[in-house]
Amino acid sequence: MHLEPGRQWTVASLAGLAHQSRTAFAQHFNDVLGVSPYQYLTEWRMAEALRLLADPRHSAATIAEKLGYQTEAAFRRAFKKIHGYGPGLARRAARSARIDAVPDATPTKP
C-alpha cells in the first residue's frame, strides 16, 4: 500500500500477498493497527495527498488520479472526511508556510 497508494487494493489482494485468507488478514490487520485495511489505506492516501498538495505542480485532479480516486470530487470528499477541511485550504496553508519560512530579505537600517 505504501509503495502504490493508487492501486485498486482489495482485502483479497492484500491477503494474497500475506498468504492468508481474507478473514484472517482483515482480523490480524485490525488487531495490530486498530483500523481496517480500507481505513488505513484511506488515511495513508490522505497523508500522501497532504504531501503532494504542498507542491504547486500537482493539481487536485492529478493527485486524485495518482491516489486511485475515480474522480476529483470523490478525492475531495475523502480528503475533507479525513482532515476536516478541503484540499484547497491545505494547498493554501502549504503555500503560506513556504512563504513564512523565507527569511525577510529587507535590509535593516542602522
Secondary structure, 3 states (H helix, E strand, C coil): CCCCCCCCCCHHHHHHHCCCCHHHHHHHHHHHHCCCHHHHHHHHHHHHHHHHHCCCCCCHHHHHHHCCCCCHHHHHHHHHHHHCCCHHHHHHHHHHHHHHHCCCCCCCCC
